[in-house]
Amino acid sequence: MANSAQARKRARQAETRRQQNMSLRSEMRTAIKKVRKAISAGDKAAAQGVFREAQSVIDSVVGRGIFHRNLGARSKSRLSDAIKAMA
């Protein structure tokens, strides 16, 4: 366990950041699930609208360094391809 005041403070900060990161990870995963749900429902207009919102969430989470940029790009690409294939 942390013995110095500095180490106790770092432990508190680490726990706060961990909780914030988990929240943002969950937000990104939920955004992706919403797009997939709209795609499976077959509503292309709704899927495009939800996808626009999801792109913003993905970019913000990747920009904070919580997920790797390639994972964000891959997720957006696959969702975009799935929407295009709905024609």
C-alpha positions as CSV (number, residue, x, y, z in Angstrom):
1,M,0.0,0.0,0.0
2,A,1.1,3.6,-0.5
3,N,3.1,4.9,2.4
4,S,4.0,8.5,1.4
5,A,1.5,11.3,0.9
6,Q,2.7,11.6,-2.7
7,A,2.0,7.9,-3.4
8,R,-1.4,8.1,-1.7
9,K,-2.3,11.0,-4.0
10,R,-1.1,9.2,-7.1
11,A,-3.3,6.2,-6.1
12,R,-6.3,8.5,-5.8
13,Q,-5.6,10.1,-9.1
14,A,-5.1,6.7,-10.8
15,E,-8.5,5.4,-9.5
16,T,-10.3,8.6,-10.7
17,R,-8.7,8.3,-14.2
18,R,-9.5,4.5,-14.3
19,Q,-13.2,5.2,-13.6
20,Q,-13.3,8.0,-16.2
21,N,-11.6,5.8,-18.8
22,M,-14.0,2.9,-18.1
23,S,-17.0,5.3,-18.6
24,L,-15.6,6.5,-21.9
25,R,-14.9,2.9,-23.1
26,S,-18.4,2.0,-22.3
27,E,-19.8,5.0,-24.1
28,M,-17.9,4.1,-27.3
29,R,-19.0,0.4,-27.1
30,T,-22.6,1.5,-26.6
31,A,-22.4,3.9,-29.6
32,I,-21.2,1.1,-31.8
33,K,-23.9,-1.2,-30.5
34,K,-26.6,1.4,-31.3
35,V,-25.4,1.6,-34.9
36,R,-25.3,-2.2,-35.3
37,K,-28.8,-2.4,-33.9
38,A,-30.1,0.2,-36.4
39,I,-28.4,-1.7,-39.2
40,S,-30.0,-5.0,-38.2
41,A,-33.4,-3.2,-38.0
42,G,-33.0,-2.3,-41.7
43,D,-33.5,1.4,-41.3
44,K,-30.8,3.0,-43.4
45,A,-31.7,6.6,-42.5
46,A,-31.7,5.9,-38.8
47,A,-28.4,4.0,-39.1
48,Q,-26.7,6.9,-40.8
49,G,-27.9,9.3,-38.2
50,V,-26.7,7.1,-35.3
51,F,-23.5,6.5,-37.2
52,R,-22.7,10.2,-37.3
53,E,-23.1,10.4,-33.6
54,A,-21.0,7.3,-33.1
55,Q,-18.2,8.8,-35.2
56,S,-18.0,11.7,-32.9
57,V,-17.8,9.5,-29.8
58,I,-15.2,7.2,-31.4
59,D,-13.0,10.2,-32.4
60,S,-13.2,11.8,-29.0
61,V,-12.3,8.5,-27.2
62,V,-9.5,7.7,-29.6
63,G,-8.2,11.3,-29.3
64,R,-7.9,10.9,-25.5
65,G,-5.8,7.8,-26.0
66,I,-8.2,5.3,-24.4
67,F,-8.4,3.2,-27.6
68,H,-5.8,2.9,-30.3
69,R,-6.4,5.0,-33.4
70,N,-6.4,2.0,-35.6
71,L,-9.2,0.4,-33.6
72,G,-11.3,3.6,-34.0
73,A,-10.6,3.8,-37.7
74,R,-11.4,0.1,-38.2
75,S,-14.7,0.4,-36.3
76,K,-15.8,3.4,-38.3
77,S,-14.8,1.7,-41.5
78,R,-16.7,-1.5,-40.8
79,L,-19.8,0.3,-39.7
80,S,-19.7,2.5,-42.7
81,D,-19.4,-0.5,-45.0
82,A,-22.3,-2.2,-43.3
83,I,-24.5,0.9,-43.8
84,K,-23.5,1.1,-47.5
85,A,-24.3,-2.6,-48.0
86,M,-27.9,-1.9,-46.8
87,A,-28.9,-0.7,-50.3
